[in-house]
Amino acid sequence: MDNVRKTIIIGSGCAGLTAAIYAARANLKPLVVQGHEPGGQLSLTTLVENFPGFPEGIQGPELIENMRRQAERFGAEYLTGDLVSADLRNYPFSLQVGKDVLRTETLIIASGASARWLGLPGEQALIGHGVSSCATCDGFFFSGKEIVVIGGGDSAMEEALFLTRFATKVTLIHRREQFRASKIMLDRARAHPQIKFLPNTVVDDVYDVAKKEVTGLRLRNVKSGESWDFPTSAMFLGIGHIPNTRMFGGQLDLDQDGYLIARDYVFTRVPGVFACGDVQDRRYRQAVTAAGTGCMAALEVEKFLEARGE
Ligand code: NAP
């Protein structure tokens, strides 16, 4: 088939790049399509301490860059552009990426998940002006200031701890009394003298859109109902992620939160289309598990092509 790729990988995070390493080593010359968040969540994180093989830890962006070069060495190619649409009903599959239409015999969806926002009136207008979902990217701008982190999971703890490098005080606001975070992360945050906890509290608004900077939040205690203004210079969100599956609705099975449903780890309902990493994993969501399913997806691509006599 002319101009038809053997395999295309959507997403350049840990899952997509691991799939690319395996597919490239199988001589399938994978094309990795990377969107507006290249490198995925690892590129937005700091020290990764739990990826096997790095006893002292490794910086997330460095880990992802290593994977990228590793795949490239075996022949993976990269294309930057947003996936506009996908036709998985006709074979070979076709994808529109920006203005290009690409055709492929197999597809690996590793499009990951993007940060969740609170949906407050002033929130979107203040992104980049004190509202952020990436402590690593934006923490530096708040040196010597007091800031807030929202969330009760590991991401929120990690962000809060990281931001103590810059901020004089970090207030961690969480909507409940119980925390989802692992004990080790929670204990570290609790023990840190610059981090203060504000549980049972939600944010009803963020000020000040007119000034194009964050000056404070409207907070509410969910138990007492009491509301008050809380001055702060920044609001960092660590409230989880939303899977990037919009392009596949109607063609592949999604669960109620939009995660791709994969059978036997990586099989979607369409033969030849595989899913790996956070886009199909709402349970583990670890770099190492994303890499694991990325590997599986690439091995299944090989088997699929073999079965077609290629
Ligand atoms: P998460 O575990 O799903 O936690 C999200 C937190 O945000 C929860 O506490 C949740 O509150 C809160 N939240 C969600 N929507 C909210 C809303 N609209 N308003 C207010 N609060 C809201 O997500 P995560 O922290 O990003 O972690 C995801 C996975 O990655 C986990 O498996 C975690 O262990 C892993 N991770 C590991 C590390 C590490 O080991 N270094 C670092 C980061 C992440 P409720 O609890 O009330 O639902």
Residues whose N, C-alpha, C, O or C-beta is under 5 A from the ligand:
A	BS01	NAP	L118 G151 G152 G153 D154 S155 A156 E158 R175 R176 Q178 R180 G238 I239 G240 R283 Y284 R285
